[in-house]
Amino acid sequence: MGNAEVTEANAEEIEKLAISKPKCFLEGLQKLSREKQKKIIKSFIINPIFTDKNAIDKSLNSAWNNGEYQVQKQIFNEAKNSR
């Protein structure tokens, strides 16, 4: 499998996780360095390949609305505003 294929496979799984289990996705992000979180959010969440952006936004907003994951929300908003 080439690098592009691996990236595409990762994108599909990350997008699915962000939609179906946003809290699980955000919990996983929290375990990574801030730089890695930024890279994942910019690479896979801001410009999804397989999933509608609005669906991902809606899913993540449901997890953020309870006040958790504010660092990830900030990273997401910064990346979203710079696209």
N, C-alpha and C positions, 0 to 999 in steps of 0.2 A: 504494500500500500504506500503510495506517495504521500508527501507532506500535505499537499492540498486535500487529499482524500481523508487523511487523519483529522485535519482541521474541520472539514465538513462533517465528519462523523461526530466529532466533539460538539460542534455547533448544534447538531440535531438533538443530541442528548441533553445539553445544557438548556436549550430552549424548552424542551419537553419538561424538564425538571422545574424551570422557572414558572411554567404555566400550571403544572399539575400539583406541585408541592413547593410553593414559594418560600415557606418557612424553612424547609429542608435546604433549599438552594441558598438562602441567606445565612443559615447556620454554617453551611460549608464555607461560604465566603469569609465569614468572621474568623475562621481558623487560619486564613492566609494573610500574608503581609498586605499592607495597604496598596503597594505597587502591583501585586498580583491581582488584587481585587479590581483595581482600575483596568488592568489589561483584560481580564475576563469580561467585565461589564462593557468596555469599549468594543472588544472583539466580537462578542456573541450576543449581548443583550440590546445594545443601542441600535444596531443594524442587523437584525436577525435574518437568516436565510430561509428558514422553513416555517416561521410563525409570524403572524401579524404583530407589528410593533404595539398596536393598541391593546391586544390581548395580553402581551407581556406586561405592559404598563398597568393594566387593570389588575392582573394577578399580583404583581409586586405591591401595588398600592394597598391591596387588602391586607397584606402582611405588615406594611409600614404604619397603617392606621392605628395600630395598638401601641405605638410609641417605641417599639423596638427597632433595631437595625438602622438607627439614624446615621451612622457612618456610611453604611452602604447606600442609603437614600441620598446622602450628600454627594457621594461619588457618582451615582447614577445621574443626578440632576446636573452636576458639572459636566459630565460627558454628553448628556443630552443637549445642553445649551451650547456646546462647542461643535456640534455636528454640522 
